[in-house]
Amino acid sequence: MDSDLFSRRRAERFAQLLDEANGGRRHHVRSSADEELAALVAVSRRLTADRPAVEVDREFRTGLRAMLVATAEREGIGAPATSAVGAAIGGIRGSLLPAVTGRRARARGAILVGVAAGAIALSGISAASENALPGDALYGMKRSTERAQLALASSDLSRGQLFLDFARTRLDEAATVRNDRLGFSAVLDDMDADTRQGVRLLTTVAAQRSDPAGLDAVDAFLTGQRRAVSGLLDPADHADRDRTRRSLALLDAVGNRADALRSAIGCGLPAPAASDALGPTPSACPGNR
């Protein structure tokens, strides 16, 4: 079966079920996916009805609106049908095209409205999850919110800075769960992964643009992060100390990479061709070899 056709039919049926759930006219059809889609409709209704008593952040609303407008433009929702298409397709097929096109547009529009309502409702839960720790019921929502922020970021520079912000958040979590050895190590693993991702994006942007602005963000991150990670060494048992030292070693490697790239940019070297987990690996300036 054509997967695109199948997806469109599911989308149209989902739009019908949403319409019926919100008091619209009933559609006397059934689909093999009705049971699965009904569960999604129920979730949508609960999210809309049980909105948390939390003020939605203005920046989130702005970002969500921009995303929905971009999606609407890409999908052609709200755009007038062109007469050329109707003229090119004759007979019965041509007469059915406007109805089918309008139905698909309504289906897509209904889904966008449902997504918007759910996202706004979820944003309240996201705000409530900001202080959640590993093992808490809302911790998964906290991490999902972070992934959404990354998806909405406008550039690699913004994404890199977000990853470093998340690394700071993981450090705060590690300080709270340090009595749980497995949890402590897992949070530091996530912190180091966020650090590598952020540094790789920022150093790549710096090398490609020959602009040290991304390196300035890395240096600012290192200043506070080194001090805070060092604070986890005391008091700590032997295993925790070894794990913490690995994170400190990563920060040292990040500092060395940022210094080397800054030097390479200063002496006018081209963007390095080779790279690793921390981004481009620059050559030494001619006078320093």
Number of C-alpha atoms within 10 A of each C-alpha: 5 6 8 9 10 11 11 14 16 18 19 20 20 24 25 21 21 24 17 14 16 10 8 11 11 11 11 5 8 9 11 8 12 16 11 10 19 15 11 15 21 14 13 19 17 13 19 18 12 10 16 17 10 13 9 17 12 9 9 15 15 10 14 17 13 13 14 15 14 12 14 17 12 9 13 14 18 12 10 8 12 9 8 8 12 15 9 8 13 12 7 8 10 14 12 13 15 15 11 11 12 15 14 18 19 18 24 22 18 19 18 18 15 19 15 18 18 19 19 20 22 20 22 17 21 25 17 16 19 15 14 17 19 19 10 11 11 18 17 16 20 21 17 13 19 17 14 11 17 18 11 16 16 10 12 17 20 17 20 28 23 21 25 26 18 20 26 20 16 23 21 17 20 25 16 13 17 17 12 11 13 11 16 22 18 15 23 22 17 16 25 21 17 22 28 23 21 29 29 21 23 29 30 25 23 24 25 13 14 20 16 20 16 25 23 15 18 22 16 10 19 18 12 11 18 16 11 15 20 14 13 17 16 9 10 14 10 10 11 19 15 13 15 20 16 14 19 18 12 16 21 14 13 22 17 12 20 27 14 17 29 21 18 22 21 13 13 10 17 14 20 16 10 10 12 9 12 21 25 23 21 22 18 14 16 9 6 7 6
